Amino acid sequence: MKKGLFVLIVILLALLLTSYIVSAHKSQKNVRILRLAHSLNTRHPVHKTMEYMAELVKEKSGGKLIVQIFPSEQLGTEKECIEALQLGYLAMTKTSTAPMEGFVPEMQIFGIPYLFRDSEHYWKVLKGPIGRELLVAGTDKGLRGLCYYDAGARSFYAKKPIYSPAELNRLKVRVMKSIMAKQMIEAMGGSPTPISWGELYTSLDQGQVDAAENNPPSFETSRHYEICKFYTLDEHVRLPDMLLISTKVWQSLNAEQQQILQQAVDESVEYNIKLWKEAEQTSLEKVEAAGVTIIRPDKEPFQRAVQPIWKKYEDTELGVLIKQITEIK
């Protein structure tokens, strides 16, 4: 009798376990997971923005659409992640517009030094017709832009003070793999040296490069201020970050999933703008407290040094775009 009862209990438990496994399997089949990879560390405000976006996606979809984030180059450099999107191996990535120049030539426009007058002008362009057109300019190349995130203005930092382009003469300056970044450093007298973001701390520490350039939160969260004790706020360029999705993956989503994802992304942009403004101020305070000298130079010599770049593109399609952007009030 006891043996029969034991067997019955075992059978019932097995049936319950089987039922649970089948139910869980069905549940998992109804969940779509999108992997998002990027190069920033988890302290960076743009990473926090994407976490916020992922939470919104999960909430709006009732848990049926999930964005999994892989930071700190876990799945590759910016260029490698962009290529993975084209192949459909990766769903989403966050990249600066600079590496996009090699995939979508129109993105070179963002690398024109001193193109944007200020943050207000910058966002007016990004949220307007020009920004929207550029966002989807790479769709036929497998790269569909979902939004821009603020990445502020980029400035120089080094182991010695930089007050004007003259101090950049013969310095090895780390740049992203960007045609425009290379031209800008050369115009200022420096020697552009392409290095991936993940390798830059070691490169600065070992003297492979003498200087670099980036926005305040990136300078602070990367801890580059431990090596470079001078930060020159020349604000030479405003390169937005872009949130991209593989065209193949986007087309595989149904209309409801596309709407949920785009709504969450749009809401995260407004969150990003507020978060970025706070992060910039906080980062400057932190690096200054850590012994960094903040230099606020006269920008005119820097602007004058890069005028050959503006003249170079005067009679080109890029020149037409420059004119259109500068005319936006």
C-alpha positions as CSV (number, residue, x, y, z in Angstrom):
1,M,0.0,0.0,0.0
2,K,2.7,2.4,1.0
3,K,4.8,1.5,-2.0
4,G,1.8,2.1,-4.3
5,L,1.2,5.5,-2.7
6,F,4.9,6.4,-3.2
7,V,4.8,5.5,-6.9
8,L,1.6,7.5,-7.3
9,I,3.2,10.6,-5.7
10,V,6.3,10.2,-7.9
11,I,4.1,10.0,-11.0
12,L,2.1,13.1,-10.0
13,L,5.3,15.0,-9.3
14,A,6.7,14.0,-12.7
15,L,3.5,15.1,-14.4
16,L,3.6,18.4,-12.6
17,L,7.3,18.9,-13.5
18,T,6.6,18.1,-17.2
19,S,3.6,20.5,-17.2
20,Y,5.9,23.2,-15.8
21,I,8.6,22.6,-18.3
22,V,6.1,22.6,-21.2
23,S,4.5,25.8,-19.9
24,A,7.9,27.5,-19.4
25,H,8.9,26.5,-22.9
26,K,5.8,27.9,-24.4
27,S,6.3,31.1,-22.4
28,Q,9.9,31.5,-23.6
29,K,8.8,31.0,-27.2
30,N,6.5,34.0,-26.8
31,V,9.5,36.2,-25.6
32,R,11.6,38.0,-28.2
33,I,15.1,38.9,-26.9
34,L,17.2,41.6,-28.6
35,R,20.9,41.8,-27.7
36,L,22.4,45.3,-27.5
37,A,26.2,45.7,-27.3
38,H,28.3,48.8,-26.8
39,S,31.7,50.0,-25.7
40,L,30.9,52.1,-22.7
41,N,31.2,51.1,-19.0
42,T,28.2,50.8,-16.8
43,R,28.8,54.1,-15.0
44,H,28.4,56.1,-18.2
45,P,25.2,58.2,-18.6
46,V,24.5,56.8,-22.1
47,H,24.6,53.2,-20.7
48,K,22.2,54.3,-17.9
49,T,20.0,55.7,-20.6
50,M,19.9,52.4,-22.5
51,E,19.1,50.6,-19.2
52,Y,16.1,53.0,-18.9
53,M,15.1,52.2,-22.4
54,A,15.3,48.5,-21.8
55,E,13.1,48.8,-18.8
56,L,10.5,50.7,-20.8
57,V,10.5,48.0,-23.5
58,K,9.9,45.3,-21.0
59,E,7.1,47.2,-19.3
60,K,5.3,48.3,-22.5
61,S,5.5,44.7,-23.9
62,G,4.4,43.0,-20.7
63,G,7.8,41.1,-20.7
64,K,7.4,39.8,-24.2
65,L,10.1,41.9,-25.7
66,I,13.4,42.1,-23.8
67,V,16.5,44.1,-24.6
68,Q,19.7,42.5,-23.1
69,I,22.6,44.9,-22.8
70,F,26.3,43.9,-23.1
71,P,28.5,46.9,-22.2
72,S,32.3,47.4,-22.2
73,E,33.1,45.9,-25.6
74,Q,32.0,42.4,-24.3
75,L,30.8,41.6,-27.8
76,G,33.4,43.6,-29.8
77,T,34.5,47.1,-30.6
78,E,32.1,49.7,-32.1
79,K,33.1,48.8,-35.7
80,E,32.8,45.0,-35.0
81,C,29.3,45.5,-33.5
82,I,28.2,47.6,-36.5
83,E,29.4,44.8,-38.8
84,A,27.5,42.2,-36.7
85,L,24.3,44.2,-37.2
86,Q,24.8,44.2,-40.9
87,L,25.1,40.4,-40.8
88,G,22.1,40.1,-38.5
89,Y,24.2,38.4,-35.8
90,L,23.5,41.2,-33.3
91,A,20.2,43.0,-32.9
92,M,21.3,46.5,-31.6
93,T,24.3,48.6,-30.8
94,K,25.2,52.1,-29.6
95,T,27.9,53.8,-31.6
96,S,29.3,57.3,-32.1
97,T,28.6,58.7,-35.5
98,A,32.4,58.7,-36.2
99,P,32.8,55.0,-36.9
100,M,29.6,55.2,-39.0
101,E,31.5,57.3,-41.5
102,G,33.0,54.1,-43.0
103,F,29.5,52.6,-43.5
104,V,27.4,55.7,-44.3
105,P,29.5,58.6,-45.8
106,E,26.9,61.2,-45.0
107,M,27.7,60.8,-41.3
108,Q,30.9,62.7,-41.9
109,I,28.8,65.8,-41.4
110,F,28.9,65.4,-37.7
111,G,32.7,65.4,-37.7
112,I,32.9,69.0,-39.1
113,P,34.6,71.0,-36.3
114,Y,32.6,73.8,-34.8
115,L,29.5,73.0,-36.9
116,F,27.1,73.4,-34.1
117,R,26.9,76.7,-32.3
118,D,25.7,75.2,-29.0
119,S,23.5,72.4,-27.5
120,E,20.3,74.1,-28.6
121,H,21.4,74.3,-32.2
122,Y,22.6,70.7,-32.1
123,W,19.3,69.3,-30.9
124,K,17.3,71.4,-33.3
125,V,19.2,69.8,-36.2
126,L,19.0,66.3,-34.7
127,K,15.3,66.4,-34.1
128,G,14.6,68.2,-37.4
129,P,14.3,66.9,-41.0
130,I,18.1,66.7,-41.5
131,G,18.6,64.6,-38.4
132,R,15.8,62.3,-39.2
133,E,17.0,61.7,-42.7
134,L,20.5,60.9,-41.6
135,L,19.2,58.6,-38.9
136,V,17.9,56.1,-41.5
137,A,20.5,56.8,-44.2
138,G,22.1,53.4,-43.6
139,T,18.9,51.3,-43.7
140,D,19.8,49.8,-47.1
141,K,23.2,48.9,-45.7
142,G,21.7,46.9,-42.8
143,L,21.8,49.7,-40.3
144,R,18.6,51.4,-39.2
145,G,18.9,54.3,-36.7
146,L,16.4,54.4,-33.9
147,C,17.6,57.7,-32.2
148,Y,20.4,60.0,-31.2
149,Y,21.7,60.2,-27.7
150,D,23.6,63.3,-26.4
151,A,27.3,62.8,-26.3
152,G,28.1,66.4,-25.6
153,A,31.0,68.3,-26.9
154,R,34.4,66.7,-27.2
155,S,37.6,68.4,-25.9
156,F,41.3,67.6,-25.5
157,Y,43.0,66.1,-22.5
158,A,46.7,65.4,-22.1
159,K,49.6,65.1,-19.7
160,K,50.5,68.7,-20.4
161,P,48.3,71.8,-20.8
162,I,46.8,72.7,-24.2
163,Y,45.9,76.4,-24.5
164,S,45.9,76.6,-28.3
165,P,46.5,74.4,-31.4
166,A,50.2,75.2,-31.1
167,E,50.5,72.8,-28.1
168,L,49.1,70.0,-30.2
169,N,52.1,70.3,-32.6
170,R,53.6,66.8,-33.1
171,L,51.6,65.3,-30.3
172,K,50.2,61.8,-30.9
173,V,46.4,62.3,-30.3
174,R,44.1,59.3,-30.0
175,V,41.2,59.5,-32.5
176,M,38.4,57.1,-33.4
177,K,38.6,55.5,-36.8
178,S,37.2,58.5,-38.5
179,I,38.2,60.4,-41.7
180,M,37.0,63.7,-40.2
181,A,38.7,63.2,-36.8
182,K,42.0,62.5,-38.7
183,Q,41.7,65.6,-40.8
184,M,40.8,67.8,-37.8
185,I,43.9,66.7,-35.7
186,E,46.1,67.2,-38.8
187,A,44.7,70.7,-39.3
188,M,45.6,71.6,-35.7
189,G,49.2,70.3,-36.1
190,G,48.8,67.0,-34.2
191,S,49.4,63.4,-35.3
192,P,46.1,61.4,-35.3
193,T,46.5,57.9,-33.9
194,P,43.5,55.6,-34.2
195,I,43.0,53.4,-31.1
196,S,39.9,51.6,-29.8
197,W,38.2,53.0,-26.7
198,G,38.9,49.9,-24.7
199,E,42.7,50.1,-25.3
200,L,43.1,53.8,-24.7
201,Y,43.8,53.8,-20.9
202,T,46.8,51.5,-21.4
203,S,47.9,53.4,-24.5
204,L,47.9,56.7,-22.5
205,D,49.6,55.1,-19.5
206,Q,52.4,53.6,-21.6
207,G,52.9,56.7,-23.7
208,Q,51.7,55.2,-27.0
209,V,49.7,58.4,-27.4
210,D,50.2,61.8,-25.7
211,A,46.6,63.0,-25.7
212,A,43.0,62.2,-26.5
213,E,39.7,64.0,-26.9
214,N,36.2,63.2,-25.5
215,N,33.3,64.6,-23.5
216,P,33.5,65.1,-19.7
217,P,31.5,62.0,-18.7
218,S,33.7,59.7,-20.9
219,F,36.9,61.4,-19.6
220,E,35.7,60.8,-16.0
221,T,34.1,57.3,-16.2
222,S,37.0,55.9,-18.2
223,R,39.4,57.1,-15.4
224,H,41.6,58.7,-18.0
225,Y,42.0,61.6,-15.6
226,E,44.3,59.4,-13.5
227,I,46.9,59.8,-16.3
228,C,45.9,63.1,-18.0
229,K,45.8,66.0,-15.6
230,F,44.9,68.7,-18.0
231,Y,41.4,69.0,-19.7
232,T,41.0,71.8,-22.3
233,L,37.4,72.7,-22.9
234,D,37.8,73.8,-26.6
235,E,34.6,71.8,-27.5
236,H,35.8,71.3,-31.1
237,V,33.0,68.9,-32.2
238,R,29.7,67.5,-31.1
239,L,29.4,63.9,-32.2
240,P,26.0,62.4,-31.2
241,D,25.7,58.7,-30.2
242,M,23.4,56.6,-32.3
243,L,21.2,53.7,-31.3
244,L,21.1,51.3,-34.2
245,I,19.2,48.2,-35.0
246,S,20.0,45.6,-37.6
247,T,17.6,46.2,-40.6
248,K,17.1,42.5,-40.8
249,V,16.1,42.3,-37.1
250,W,13.8,45.4,-37.4
251,Q,12.0,43.8,-40.4
252,S,11.6,40.6,-38.4
253,L,9.7,42.4,-35.7
254,N,5.9,42.6,-36.0
255,A,4.2,46.1,-36.2
256,E,3.4,46.0,-32.4
257,Q,7.0,45.2,-31.4
258,Q,8.3,47.9,-33.7
259,Q,6.0,50.4,-32.1
260,I,6.8,49.4,-28.6
261,L,10.6,49.6,-29.2
262,Q,10.4,53.0,-31.0
263,Q,8.2,54.5,-28.3
264,A,10.6,53.3,-25.6
265,V,13.5,54.7,-27.5
266,D,11.9,58.1,-28.1
267,E,11.1,58.4,-24.4
268,S,14.7,57.5,-23.4
269,V,16.0,60.4,-25.6
270,E,14.3,62.9,-23.3
271,Y,15.6,61.1,-20.3
272,N,19.1,61.1,-21.8
273,I,19.1,64.9,-22.4
274,K,18.3,65.6,-18.7
275,L,20.7,62.9,-17.5
276,W,23.6,64.1,-19.7
277,K,23.3,67.7,-18.5
278,E,23.6,66.6,-14.9
279,A,26.4,64.1,-15.7
280,E,28.6,66.7,-17.5
281,Q,28.6,69.0,-14.5
282,T,29.2,66.1,-12.0
283,S,32.1,64.7,-14.1
284,L,33.8,68.1,-14.3
285,E,33.6,68.5,-10.6
286,K,34.9,65.0,-9.9
287,V,38.0,65.3,-12.2
288,E,38.8,68.7,-10.8
289,A,38.6,67.3,-7.3
290,A,41.0,64.6,-8.4
291,G,43.6,67.1,-9.4
292,V,42.8,67.8,-13.0
293,T,43.3,71.4,-14.2
294,I,40.3,72.5,-16.3
295,I,41.4,74.9,-19.0
296,R,38.8,77.2,-20.7
297,P,40.7,78.5,-23.7
298,D,39.9,81.1,-26.3
299,K,38.2,79.0,-29.0
300,E,39.0,81.3,-31.9
301,P,42.5,79.9,-32.6
302,F,41.0,76.4,-32.7
303,Q,38.2,77.5,-35.0
304,R,40.7,79.3,-37.3
305,A,42.9,76.3,-37.5
306,V,40.2,74.0,-38.9
307,Q,38.9,76.5,-41.6
308,P,40.7,74.5,-44.4
309,I,38.4,71.6,-43.6
310,W,35.3,73.8,-44.2
311,K,36.8,75.2,-47.4
312,K,37.7,71.7,-48.6
313,Y,34.0,70.7,-48.7
314,E,32.5,74.0,-50.0
315,D,31.6,72.6,-53.5
316,T,30.5,69.2,-52.4
317,E,27.3,67.5,-51.2
318,L,28.7,67.7,-47.7
319,G,29.2,71.4,-48.2
320,V,25.6,71.9,-49.1
321,L,24.6,70.1,-45.9
322,I,27.0,72.2,-43.9
323,K,25.3,75.3,-45.3
324,Q,21.9,74.0,-44.5
325,I,22.8,73.3,-40.9
326,T,24.5,76.6,-40.3
327,E,21.5,78.4,-41.6
328,I,19.2,76.8,-39.0
329,K,18.4,79.3,-36.3
